[in-house]
Amino acid sequence: MRGFYNIVVTFLNFLMRQVQKGHLLFVKEGSKTHRFILGQKDLLPHIATSMRDETRPVCWIHASSMGEYAVARPIILQLQKQGFAVVLTFFSSTGYEALHHKRGTADYIFYMPFDTRKNVRNFLDTVKPERTVFIISEYWINYLSELKRRQIPTFLISALIPNTSYLLKWYAWPLRKALKAITMFTVSDERSKENLHKMGFDNCRVVGDPLFDNAINIAKTDYHNEVIEHFCANSNNVFIAGSINDENDRTIVTGLANAERDTKFIMVPHEISDASIDNIISRCKGRTLRYAECDKNTDFTDVQTLIIDYVGDLSRLYRYGHYAYVGGGFTRYLHSVIEPVVYGLPVAFGPNIHRKATPQQMIDLGIGAIVLNADELRQWLVGIRANDHQDTCRKAVQYAEQNGGATDKIVNIITG
C-alpha cells in the first residue's frame, strides 16, 4: 500500500512541476491550490538558505492551516522560551500567507515540502529537528516513516478521533501503521482516547484543549483597530459573524441583519474573495462597506454592516462584539467557538457540532446555541437580550478560564 501511495504522490509532484513551469493550465490561477503549487517551487533551497546559521535545538511544528495554528501558537511561544528554534510549516496557502511575514510567531515559517521520499529526506536533513509536532489531523506517511526511522520524538497534539473517523475504518490501516511513529498523542476528550485505544494506541494523554490558552492569551494582548473602534463607537449592540463559510451561513447572518436594522454587524468571511463578499453585500438591505474602503475618518452614520476583507485578525476582533455567530456548522468543520467565548460573547452556530465536546458544553451552560435558520438566530438573540445578558457573559468568561492550562501539560510532554 505504501508503494501505491508513493506512486500517487510522485505523480502529483510531477504535475505540480508542470504547473510551476506553466505547461499545465488546469489549475485556476490565483486559487489556493495554485498558490500552494507555486509555493513549492525552489522551496527546499529556500529553507536551506534561511536556516544555514541556526545553532539552537529545533522543534518542527506542522499545521494544516490557520485553525491548527491556533492550537500551535501557545505551544510555540512556550517552546521558544525554553530555547528551541521553532520551524512552522503549513500545507494551506491561507495559513502561510497570513503569517509568514509577521513577527512574533515562529522563528521560521515555510510551506511543508510535498510528501515524496526525496523531499522528506532533504527537508529533515536541512531542518534537523530534535522534536516534531503535528497538529490535530495531519498524517503524512513518508514523513512519519522517516521520522520513525531516524528515531526523532514525534507528537500528535490535540488529536481528534471522533466515532466517525475514517481512521477507524478497515481501509485506513496504512495510516494506522504510519501513526506508530507517534511518541505520544495528546487529546482533549475521552472519546478520542478511547478510539485511539481501539486502534491499538495506548500512548495517549487527555490534557485539554490548548485553543483555550491561545484565545485567552490573545484576549489579554493589547490590540486596537481604529477603523473598527470608529464603526462600533457608542454602540452596545454589535453582532460579529465570524468565519462565514458557506451559503447557509451567509443566508442566516444576512437574514438576521435585515431583520435587526438597529444592530451593527461585523461579518468575516472564512475565505476572502470578491465573489463571496459581493454575495453578502447583495443580500444586505442596510448600507454595507468593505474594510478596505474605510479609514478612521469614514462616516459610519448610516452603515449597518462592515465586512472584513483581510485574513488573520478574527480572534482579536471578537473583543468589539456583544454577540457572535460562528460559521462552518453546516459543514463537517465548525470553526472556533472558543475565540468569541473568551471575550464573554454568547455564541450561536450550525448543527454539526459532534467533532468536539466544546459546543455541547457551551449549550449546556446556556452560552451557546444551535440555529438552523435566520428566524432561529433572531429568536436566540432576542432571548439573550431579554434575559440577563451580563450574567451570560460572566458564565462565558468563567468557562474559558476554567478550561485553560493545556499548553503547559503539552510542552512538558514534548520536552520531557
Sequence and secondary structure as in RCSB ss.txt:
>XXXX:A:sequence
MRGFYNIVVTFLNFLMRQVQKGHLLFVKEGSKTHRFILGQKDLLPHIATSMRDETRPVCWIHASSMGEYAVARPI
ILQLQKQGFAVVLTFFSSTGYEALHHKRGTADYIFYMPFDTRKNVRNFLDTVKPERTVFIISEYWINYLSELKRR
QIPTFLISALIPNTSYLLKWYAWPLRKALKAITMFTVSDERSKENLHKMGFDNCRVVGDPLFDNAINIAKTDYHN
EVIEHFCANSNNVFIAGSINDENDRTIVTGLANAERDTKFIMVPHEISDASIDNIISRCKGRTLRYAECDKNTDF
TDVQTLIIDYVGDLSRLYRYGHYAYVGGGFTRYLHSVIEPVVYGLPVAFGPNIHRKATPQQMIDLGIGAIVLNAD
ELRQWLVGIRANDHQDTCRKAVQYAEQNGGATDKIVNIITG
>XXXX:A:secstr
 HHHHHHHHHHHHHHHHHHHTT    S TTSHHHHHHHHTTTHHHHHHHHTTT  S EEEEEESSHHHHHHHHHH
HHHHHHTT EEEEEESSHHHHHHHTT TTS SEEEE   S HHHHHHHHHHH  SEEEEESS   HHHHHHHHHT
T  EEEET    TT GGGSGGGHHHHHHGGG SEEEESSHHHHHHHHHTT   EEE   HHHHHHHHHHHS    
HHHHHHHTT S EEEEEEE SHHHHHHHHHHHHH TTSEEEEEESS  HHHHHHHHHH SSEEEEGGG  TT   
TTEEEEE  SSS HHHHGGG SEEEES TTSS    SHHHHTTT  EEE S  TT SHHHHHHHHTSEEE  SHH
HHHHHHHHHHHS HHHHHHHHHHHHHHT  HHHHHHHHHH 
